[in-house]
Amino acid sequence: MSFRTNPDRILENIDRARSREADAPRSGTDLHANVRELDSEVPEVDATNPERIRRIFRLVECTYMKAAQSVALGPLAARFQAVGDLHHHHAHGNVSVSVQYLDHARPEEVGVVPFEVTPEQIADQKRETRTSRPDVNAMRVLRAGLRSGVMACYKKLEPRIREGLRERADMGHIAVTITVGLRSAE
């Protein structure tokens, strides 16, 4: 019997992987993906508010693109691969966007938006991609959830960012951190 058809070897391999995860210190890398981007170009002193808000939006967009292309999403999508990791491919997640003003005393702006991964979404992606690999299909679903989550977070943060513009908190270095968290829906 080959590895693919021997259920005892498959289950033994899954048990070994789970015991490695249980023995490893909880670093959070298997449940979260973080990407941080820094903008060190200080805007001109006479820059208008729309130019300054575009600077922050461009940084959020750049961070989103790095997060979507990041290898950090791989372990999250891989949780859909193993038998029983995410029961019936159903999971809950959060997307958070944090804008930090590094050269100002103003506290960071944080927005969090929940999302859900359902078996129907995975099945739709399976039809679209024509592959049965759950991790590949989950990656596409996670990227779609990431995009909608980042846009919803930015809409939540925009009034507070505009308030920060009035305080001129953006006139220094700015960092944006995007975090994607995933947990089983059980």
N, C-alpha and C positions, 0 to 999 in steps of 0.2 A: 504494500500500500504506500502510496506517495504521501507527502506532507499535506497536500490539499485534501486528500480523501480520508485521512486518518483523524477521526474526531478526538481521540485521546491526546494526540500530539498537539492539536490545535488548542484544546482546553488547557493542556499543560503549559503551553506557551503564554496563553492569556493569564493564567495564574501566576506565572513567573513575572510577567510585566506588572501585574497589580501589586505583587509583593515588593518589587523594586520601587514602585511609586510610594507604597506605604512606608518603606524603610528610609526613603530619601527625605531630607529635610524639606519642609514646606516652603519653597521659595516663591510660590505663586506664579511661576512661569508657565505651568501647565494649565492654569485657569485664566490668566490675564495676558494680554499683549499690550505693551506700552511703546509708544513712539513719541519722541520729543524733538522739536525743531526750534532753533534759536535764530532770531533776526537781530543782527548787530548793527544794521544800517540805521542810523538815527535820522529821522526825517528833518527836512529843512525847518528852520525856525518859523518861516512864513508859510508853511504848508497848510492847506485848507483842511477842514474837517473831513470832507469826502475823500481826499487823498490819504489822510491818516487812517480812516476806517477801512479803506481799500487795502492799505498795508497790512492791517491785522487780518482781514479776510483772506488775503493772499497767503499769509503765513498759516492760517487754519487750513486752507485748501492744499498747500504744499505738505503740511503734516498729514492730512488725510490721504494724499497720494502715496506718501511714504508708508503709511499704515496699511493701505490696501495692497501694496506691493511687498510688504514686509514678510520675512520668513517667520516672524513671531506669530502670524495667524496660522501657520502650519500645524503647530501642536493643538490649537483649538479645533481645527478641522479634523485632525487625526483622532480626536475623541469620538468621532462618529464612526470610525473604522472598526474598532474592536467590538466584539460581541459584548453587549451589556454595559458598555461605558455610558452611553446616553440611551436610556431605555426608549425604544421605539423611535429613535431619532427626534426626540422632543426635548428642547432645551430653552432656558430663559437666559437672557444676557442683558448687559448694560453697556452703553457707550457713554463715556464721559469726555468732555473737552474742558481743559483748564488753560486759562490765559494768565500768565504771570508777568507782572511789570517789575523787572529786575532792578531798575534804577529809581524806583519810587516806593514810598511807604504804603501805597494802596495795596490791600490784600488781593490775592489772586481771585479771578472769576471762574467759577466752576459750574458746569451744567451737566446733568445726567439724564439720559433717556433710556428707558427699558425697551427691549425688543424680544421677540420670541421666534424660535426656529421650530417649525412644525413638520411632521412627516409629509404633509401635502406639498410643502415647499421643496423638500428634497425630491419627492416624486416628480414634480414639475421640472426641476433641474435635470433629473435623470432622463426625461423625455427630450429636453432641449439639447443636452450635451451628448446623449446617446452613449453614456457610460454608466456602469452600475457601481462604480467606486464611490462609496458614501463620502469619503474625505474630499474628493474633487467637487462633488455636488454641494457639500457643506461649505466649502471655500467660497463658492459663488453666492450662496445664501448669506454667509457671514459678510461678504463684501457689500451686498445689497443692504443688509442691516446696518453696516458701518456707515455707508453713505447717507442713508435716511436719518440715522442717529446723529451724525455730525451736523447735518443741516438743521435738524430740530434743536440740537444743543446751541448752535450759533444763533438761531432765532430767539431762544431763551436768553442768551447772554448779550444780545445786541443792545438792549436798553442800558445795561450796566457798563458795557464797553463805551457807549456814548457818554455816560456819566464820567467815566475815566478820562475820556478825551477832554471834557470840560476842566478836569483837574490837571490836565497835561501830563497824566501818568504814562502816556505812550511815547513821550519824548526821549526815551532811552531804549535800552535793550528789552526785547520782549521774547518770551518763550511760550510755546504752545505744546501741551501734552495731550495726546489722545490715548485713552485706555479702553480696551474691549475686554469685558469679562464674560465668562460663560459658565453656566452650571446646569446640572440636570434638572428637569422639570418635575421629578418625582417628589 
